[in-house]
Amino acid sequence: EAKKEETKKEEFPSDREKVRKEKKQKKTLDEGKEGTDASDAEGATYEEHEPMNILFLYADDWRYDSIGAENSLVMTPNIDKLAQEGVRFTHNCVTTSVCMISRATMATGQYYSRHQTMKIRPPIRFYDFWNETLYGQLSANGYYNGYVGKWHHWDFPHKNFDFSRMYFGDHYVFDHEHKERVHVTYKNERDSMKFLKNRPKDKPFALTVAFFAPHCIDGNAEQYVPQNSSLPLYDGVEVPIPKTATEEAWKNLPSFITDHSEARSRWSYRFSTPEMYQKMMKNYYRLITEVDTVVGNLVEEVKSQGLLEKTLIVFTTDNGYYHGEKGLAGKWYAHQESIRVPLVIYDPRMDKDMKGTLNDEFTLNIDLAPTMLGAANIAAPEVMQGRDMSEFYRSKVSSNGRRLSTKNVDWRDEFFYEYPCFGDPKVLTGSYALVRKDYKYMHWPDFDTEEFFDLVNDPYEEINAINHSKYEKIIVEMRQRFLELKKAAE
């Protein structure tokens, strides 16, 4: 409790900037304190390994605190178990919070500013540079490549996949192979099991399971439709209403976010009454628990085939989600609820002392492709903008056999966020930001508006301090840095 109190009292921007610089300097100074020296680090390499199998579990509209490890109300025992045996990244974020762009960012390892998936109709750059994507690289390097579930791009590149089953948009879909209508998450499991059981045994596999759940059914008043067997879950539970799900927080938003906004419209038919809120959130969590069950079953199948120690398993989601905070629903904007998503990595190459640990660095969805390619012994194409996250949990070994520490990885301590406007800004305006742990600078270009939040003293982003004299210097610095990172994202 004393430590928490100390953090709250740290309120001067100049002091916090000093702390940030000292932390970066300490990383450099500490290099020799873990039983290594400069010569060790210079010649150090990772231990060699065979190309690993890859099981990529990719869910939809699911923010960072919607797993049991972060929120005890939510029932996700299998994802939690995966975290206990791997690493959970607590500050993992997306660079654009919307399904189609985020998924393209994942596959390309690039910011939207570079891959431009929404800007250009077919043929789009996503396919022009297909050989440099995660899936193009896996296919070209001998992997048995599978994709199940939500694709959400233009024409599916069948020639690069050995197994594919695409569907999304509804919680009940028709299974043509079995000639019956089934829940989308059940079909995700059925198709994934077929891939795992029937795959060739003489080559590594890569399977993406792109769950549609817990995404809503657009246009359906029910929004979230779990399986009947899940309805007893969360029965009798009162889902807490968020602190900022208030009229005051809604009115504190920039004036151009009105009732015409898509985020406000979705709030009106999901969360506008206490009864509606409870119904929607319970069904939303039921969908999440259903996905968790499938995660457990697929991991168990990999284990039963004796492949758990040869398989990289990654669980994450495509974007965050407002649960009524600030009178909003959906995603898009640069608030914490929208941009932070869960990430759990199970990697047999992991140092033993890293299992069950938390990592609070800024990992991003641009890092997913380089990480999976690294496990496949494939160098990430230069056009990718992310990095291999295994640096955080795999020790390099020096030429004299010393194992180096993973504690001093030189990593980003800030990132650029972008959501461009694709239509009427009154419906969905563009939202950009420079995000740090302690501060966030936001820019709304369609209305030439800036916001600034002190995330230490104002973690719920309730007070726009853009005109506060106390922050003048840091705002000037972040405004300039924002422009630099915006350019670098291209």
FENSULGI-V390208 format. One record per residue. RES is the residue in one letter. OMEGA is omega in radians with two decimals (* if undefined). NEAR is the number of other C-alpha atoms within 12 Angstrom. Layout:
BEGIN
res->RES omega->OMEGA near->NEAR
res->RES omega->OMEGA near->NEAR
END
This chain:
BEGIN
res->E omega->-3.14 near->7
res->A omega->3.13 near->8
res->K omega->3.11 near->9
res->K omega->-3.11 near->11
res->E omega->3.11 near->12
res->E omega->3.14 near->12
res->T omega->-3.13 near->18
res->K omega->-3.09 near->19
res->K omega->-3.12 near->16
res->E omega->-2.95 near->22
res->E omega->-3.10 near->21
res->F omega->-3.09 near->23
res->P omega->-3.11 near->29
res->S omega->3.11 near->19
res->D omega->-3.09 near->17
res->R omega->3.09 near->26
res->E omega->3.10 near->25
res->K omega->3.12 near->15
res->V omega->-3.14 near->16
res->R omega->-3.13 near->21
res->K omega->-3.14 near->15
res->E omega->3.13 near->15
res->K omega->3.13 near->18
res->K omega->3.11 near->20
res->Q omega->-3.11 near->15
res->K omega->3.11 near->18
res->K omega->3.14 near->21
res->T omega->-3.10 near->20
res->L omega->-3.08 near->16
res->D omega->-3.06 near->23
res->E omega->-3.07 near->25
res->G omega->-3.01 near->19
res->K omega->-3.11 near->17
res->E omega->3.13 near->20
res->G omega->3.13 near->18
res->T omega->3.02 near->28
res->D omega->-3.05 near->23
res->A omega->-3.13 near->18
res->S omega->3.06 near->17
res->D omega->-3.07 near->23
res->A omega->-3.06 near->29
res->E omega->-3.10 near->16
res->G omega->-3.05 near->19
res->A omega->3.10 near->22
res->T omega->3.05 near->21
res->Y omega->3.08 near->27
res->E omega->-3.12 near->21
res->E omega->3.11 near->16
res->H omega->3.06 near->19
res->E omega->3.05 near->19
res->P omega->-3.06 near->29
res->M omega->2.92 near->35
res->N omega->-3.11 near->42
res->I omega->3.01 near->46
res->L omega->-3.07 near->44
res->F omega->-3.07 near->43
res->L omega->-2.90 near->43
res->Y omega->-3.07 near->43
res->A omega->-2.90 near->46
res->D omega->3.02 near->45
res->D omega->-2.95 near->46
res->W omega->-3.03 near->46
res->R omega->-2.92 near->40
res->Y omega->-3.05 near->38
res->D omega->3.10 near->35
res->S omega->2.96 near->42
res->I omega->-3.06 near->36
res->G omega->-3.13 near->25
res->A omega->-3.14 near->30
res->E omega->-3.06 near->26
res->N omega->-3.02 near->19
res->S omega->3.11 near->18
res->L omega->-3.02 near->26
res->V omega->-3.08 near->34
res->M omega->3.07 near->30
res->T omega->-3.05 near->31
res->P omega->-3.08 near->27
res->N omega->3.05 near->29
res->I omega->3.11 near->42
res->D omega->3.13 near->34
res->K omega->3.10 near->29
res->L omega->3.11 near->37
res->A omega->3.13 near->34
res->Q omega->-3.12 near->25
res->E omega->-3.13 near->29
res->G omega->3.10 near->35
res->V omega->3.04 near->43
res->R omega->-3.10 near->40
res->F omega->-2.96 near->37
res->T omega->3.13 near->29
res->H omega->3.08 near->33
res->N omega->-3.07 near->45
res->C omega->3.01 near->46
res->V omega->-3.12 near->56
res->T omega->2.99 near->54
res->T omega->-3.03 near->47
res->S omega->2.98 near->46
res->V omega->-2.91 near->41
res->C omega->-2.98 near->40
res->M omega->-3.11 near->29
res->I omega->-3.11 near->39
res->S omega->3.14 near->47
res->R omega->3.06 near->43
res->A omega->3.09 near->43
res->T omega->3.10 near->44
res->M omega->-3.04 near->47
res->A omega->-3.08 near->46
res->T omega->-3.02 near->44
res->G omega->-3.04 near->43
res->Q omega->2.96 near->43
res->Y omega->3.03 near->42
res->Y omega->-3.12 near->40
res->S omega->3.12 near->33
res->R omega->-3.07 near->30
res->H omega->3.00 near->35
res->Q omega->-3.04 near->34
res->T omega->-3.10 near->36
res->M omega->-2.98 near->32
res->K omega->-3.01 near->20
res->I omega->3.08 near->19
res->R omega->-3.08 near->15
res->P omega->-0.11 near->16
res->P omega->-3.08 near->19
res->I omega->-3.08 near->20
res->R omega->3.11 near->27
res->F omega->3.13 near->40
res->Y omega->3.09 near->27
res->D omega->-3.11 near->19
res->F omega->-3.04 near->27
res->W omega->-3.11 near->28
res->N omega->-3.12 near->25
res->E omega->3.08 near->32
res->T omega->3.07 near->40
res->L omega->-3.03 near->48
res->Y omega->3.08 near->46
res->G omega->3.14 near->33
res->Q omega->3.12 near->32
res->L omega->3.14 near->42
res->S omega->-3.10 near->32
res->A omega->-3.08 near->22
res->N omega->2.93 near->24
res->G omega->3.12 near->25
res->Y omega->2.94 near->33
res->Y omega->-2.88 near->37
res->N omega->3.14 near->39
res->G omega->3.11 near->41
res->Y omega->-3.13 near->40
res->V omega->2.99 near->41
res->G omega->-2.98 near->39
res->K omega->3.07 near->36
res->W omega->3.00 near->35
res->H omega->2.96 near->26
res->H omega->3.11 near->29
res->W omega->-3.04 near->22
res->D omega->-3.12 near->15
res->F omega->-3.13 near->25
res->P omega->-3.03 near->26
res->H omega->-3.05 near->19
res->K omega->-3.13 near->18
res->N omega->-3.14 near->27
res->F omega->3.11 near->29
res->D omega->-3.10 near->26
res->F omega->3.13 near->32
res->S omega->3.06 near->29
res->R omega->-3.08 near->33
res->M omega->3.11 near->34
res->Y omega->3.06 near->32
res->F omega->3.08 near->32
res->G omega->-3.14 near->30
res->D omega->3.10 near->30
res->H omega->2.98 near->37
res->Y omega->-3.08 near->26
res->V omega->3.14 near->26
res->F omega->3.08 near->20
res->D omega->-3.05 near->21
res->H omega->-3.13 near->14
res->E omega->-3.13 near->14
res->H omega->3.07 near->12
res->K omega->3.10 near->10
res->E omega->3.10 near->14
res->R omega->-3.06 near->17
res->V omega->3.09 near->25
res->H omega->-3.05 near->34
res->V omega->-3.13 near->41
res->T omega->3.05 near->44
res->Y omega->3.11 near->36
res->K omega->3.03 near->40
res->N omega->-3.13 near->44
res->E omega->-3.11 near->37
res->R omega->-3.12 near->25
res->D omega->-3.14 near->35
res->S omega->3.11 near->39
res->M omega->3.11 near->29
res->K omega->3.10 near->23
res->F omega->-3.05 near->32
res->L omega->-3.08 near->37
res->K omega->-3.02 near->18
res->N omega->-3.11 near->17
res->R omega->3.05 near->25
res->P omega->-3.05 near->19
res->K omega->-3.05 near->16
res->D omega->3.11 near->11
res->K omega->3.10 near->20
res->P omega->3.13 near->30
res->F omega->3.00 near->41
res->A omega->-3.13 near->46
res->L omega->2.99 near->45
res->T omega->3.03 near->47
res->V omega->-3.05 near->48
res->A omega->-3.12 near->45
res->F omega->2.99 near->48
res->F omega->3.12 near->44
res->A omega->0.04 near->46
res->P omega->3.09 near->47
res->H omega->3.13 near->44
res->C omega->2.95 near->35
res->I omega->-3.13 near->26
res->D omega->3.12 near->19
res->G omega->3.13 near->13
res->N omega->-3.08 near->16
res->A omega->3.14 near->16
res->E omega->3.12 near->22
res->Q omega->-3.07 near->31
res->Y omega->-3.05 near->37
res->V omega->3.11 near->38
res->P omega->3.07 near->38
res->Q omega->-3.11 near->28
res->N omega->-3.11 near->16
res->S omega->-3.11 near->15
res->S omega->-3.05 near->23
res->L omega->3.08 near->21
res->P omega->3.14 near->16
res->L omega->3.11 near->25
res->Y omega->3.09 near->25
res->D omega->-3.12 near->17
res->G omega->3.13 near->12
res->V omega->3.05 near->17
res->E omega->3.13 near->17
res->V omega->-3.11 near->26
res->P omega->3.07 near->20
res->I omega->-3.08 near->24
res->P omega->-3.12 near->22
res->K omega->-3.07 near->19
res->T omega->3.06 near->27
res->A omega->-3.05 near->29
res->T omega->3.08 near->24
res->E omega->3.13 near->17
res->E omega->3.14 near->15
res->A omega->3.09 near->22
res->W omega->-3.12 near->28
res->K omega->3.12 near->22
res->N omega->3.09 near->22
res->L omega->3.07 near->30
res->P omega->-3.00 near->26
res->S omega->-3.12 near->16
res->F omega->3.00 near->25
res->I omega->-3.01 near->31
res->T omega->3.09 near->24
res->D omega->3.10 near->21
res->H omega->-3.13 near->20
res->S omega->3.10 near->31
res->E omega->-3.14 near->26
res->A omega->3.10 near->34
res->R omega->3.11 near->35
res->S omega->-3.14 near->23
res->R omega->3.06 near->33
res->W omega->-3.04 near->34
res->S omega->-3.14 near->25
res->Y omega->3.01 near->30
res->R omega->-2.88 near->37
res->F omega->-2.97 near->33
res->S omega->3.02 near->27
res->T omega->3.12 near->18
res->P omega->-3.13 near->22
res->E omega->3.12 near->16
res->M omega->-3.13 near->24
res->Y omega->-3.13 near->32
res->Q omega->-3.13 near->26
res->K omega->-3.09 near->30
res->M omega->-3.07 near->37
res->M omega->3.12 near->42
res->K omega->3.10 near->38
res->N omega->3.06 near->37
res->Y omega->3.13 near->41
res->Y omega->3.07 near->44
res->R omega->3.08 near->36
res->L omega->3.12 near->44
res->I omega->3.13 near->45
res->T omega->3.06 near->38
res->E omega->3.08 near->41
res->V omega->3.13 near->45
res->D omega->3.12 near->38
res->T omega->3.11 near->26
res->V omega->3.07 near->36
res->V omega->3.14 near->41
res->G omega->-3.13 near->25
res->N omega->-3.14 near->24
res->L omega->3.08 near->39
res->V omega->3.12 near->36
res->E omega->3.10 near->22
res->E omega->3.08 near->23
res->V omega->3.14 near->29
res->K omega->-3.11 near->19
res->S omega->3.10 near->14
res->Q omega->3.11 near->19
res->G omega->-3.02 near->14
res->L omega->-3.05 near->25
res->L omega->-3.13 near->25
res->E omega->3.07 near->24
res->K omega->-3.01 near->27
res->T omega->2.98 near->35
res->L omega->3.12 near->43
res->I omega->-3.13 near->46
res->V omega->3.00 near->43
res->F omega->3.03 near->48
res->T omega->-3.12 near->50
res->T omega->-3.00 near->47
res->D omega->3.09 near->51
res->N omega->3.09 near->47
res->G omega->-2.96 near->41
res->Y omega->3.00 near->43
res->Y omega->3.04 near->40
res->H omega->-3.14 near->44
res->G omega->3.11 near->39
res->E omega->3.12 near->37
res->K omega->-3.14 near->37
res->G omega->-3.07 near->38
res->L omega->2.97 near->40
res->A omega->-3.12 near->36
res->G omega->-3.06 near->43
res->K omega->3.00 near->43
res->W omega->-2.99 near->44
res->Y omega->-2.97 near->42
res->A omega->3.09 near->42
res->H omega->-3.06 near->46
res->Q omega->-3.11 near->41
res->E omega->-3.06 near->38
res->S omega->-2.97 near->42
res->I omega->-3.11 near->47
res->R omega->-3.11 near->41
res->V omega->3.13 near->43
res->P omega->3.00 near->49
res->L omega->3.07 near->50
res->V omega->3.10 near->44
res->I omega->2.98 near->47
res->Y omega->-3.06 near->47
res->D omega->-3.13 near->43
res->P omega->3.11 near->31
res->R omega->-3.04 near->35
res->M omega->3.02 near->33
res->D omega->-3.07 near->28
res->K omega->-3.10 near->18
res->D omega->3.11 near->20
res->M omega->-3.10 near->29
res->K omega->3.13 near->26
res->G omega->-3.10 near->25
res->T omega->3.06 near->27
res->L omega->3.07 near->26
res->N omega->-3.06 near->30
res->D omega->3.08 near->24
res->E omega->3.08 near->28
res->F omega->2.95 near->34
res->T omega->-3.04 near->39
res->L omega->3.11 near->48
res->N omega->3.02 near->50
res->I omega->-3.14 near->44
res->D omega->-3.04 near->38
res->L omega->-3.11 near->49
res->A omega->3.10 near->43
res->P omega->3.14 near->40
res->T omega->3.14 near->42
res->M omega->3.09 near->47
res->L omega->3.10 near->41
res->G omega->3.11 near->35
res->A omega->3.13 near->43
res->A omega->-3.07 near->38
res->N omega->3.12 near->26
res->I omega->3.11 near->30
res->A omega->3.12 near->24
res->A omega->3.09 near->34
res->P omega->-3.09 near->28
res->E omega->-3.11 near->16
res->V omega->3.11 near->26
res->M omega->-3.07 near->35
res->Q omega->-3.14 near->35
res->G omega->-3.10 near->36
res->R omega->3.12 near->33
res->D omega->-3.08 near->33
res->M omega->3.13 near->40
res->S omega->3.04 near->37
res->E omega->-3.07 near->33
res->F omega->-3.04 near->37
res->Y omega->3.09 near->35
res->R omega->3.12 near->34
res->S omega->2.94 near->31
res->K omega->3.13 near->31
res->V omega->-3.12 near->25
res->S omega->-3.11 near->23
res->S omega->3.11 near->19
res->N omega->3.03 near->17
res->G omega->3.12 near->18
res->R omega->3.10 near->22
res->R omega->-3.07 near->24
res->L omega->3.13 near->37
res->S omega->3.05 near->30
res->T omega->-3.01 near->30
res->K omega->-3.00 near->26
res->N omega->3.11 near->26
res->V omega->3.11 near->28
res->D omega->-2.99 near->21
res->W omega->3.10 near->26
res->R omega->3.03 near->24
res->D omega->3.10 near->25
res->E omega->3.05 near->28
res->F omega->3.14 near->43
res->F omega->3.09 near->41
res->Y omega->-3.13 near->46
res->E omega->2.90 near->44
res->Y omega->-3.11 near->41
res->P omega->3.04 near->33
res->C omega->-3.12 near->24
res->F omega->-3.11 near->21
res->G omega->3.14 near->15
res->D omega->-3.11 near->17
res->P omega->3.08 near->24
res->K omega->3.13 near->24
res->V omega->3.07 near->22
res->L omega->-3.11 near->31
res->T omega->3.06 near->34
res->G omega->-3.10 near->34
res->S omega->-3.11 near->38
res->Y omega->-3.13 near->40
res->A omega->2.84 near->42
res->L omega->-3.01 near->38
res->V omega->2.98 near->40
res->R omega->3.12 near->34
res->K omega->-3.04 near->29
res->D omega->-3.12 near->32
res->Y omega->3.02 near->41
res->K omega->3.02 near->42
res->Y omega->-3.13 near->41
res->M omega->3.13 near->39
res->H omega->3.10 near->37
res->W omega->-2.95 near->32
res->P omega->-3.10 near->20
res->D omega->3.14 near->23
res->F omega->3.08 near->21
res->D omega->-3.06 near->16
res->T omega->3.10 near->24
res->E omega->2.97 near->28
res->E omega->3.12 near->36
res->F omega->-3.10 near->39
res->F omega->3.02 near->37
res->D omega->-2.99 near->34
res->L omega->3.08 near->28
res->V omega->-3.12 near->26
res->N omega->-3.10 near->27
res->D omega->-3.04 near->24
res->P omega->-3.14 near->24
res->Y omega->3.06 near->23
res->E omega->-3.11 near->31
res->E omega->-3.03 near->29
res->I omega->3.08 near->26
res->N omega->-3.06 near->29
res->A omega->-3.05 near->26
res->I omega->-3.12 near->26
res->N omega->-3.12 near->18
res->H omega->-3.07 near->17
res->S omega->-3.12 near->14
res->K omega->-3.06 near->18
res->Y omega->-3.00 near->29
res->E omega->-3.08 near->18
res->K omega->-3.11 near->18
res->I omega->3.10 near->32
res->I omega->3.10 near->32
res->V omega->3.13 near->19
res->E omega->-3.10 near->20
res->M omega->3.08 near->35
res->R omega->3.12 near->29
res->Q omega->3.14 near->17
res->R omega->3.07 near->23
res->F omega->-3.14 near->30
res->L omega->3.12 near->24
res->E omega->-3.13 near->16
res->L omega->3.07 near->26
res->K omega->3.11 near->26
res->K omega->-3.11 near->16
res->A omega->-3.12 near->18
res->A omega->-3.07 near->28
res->E omega->* near->19
END
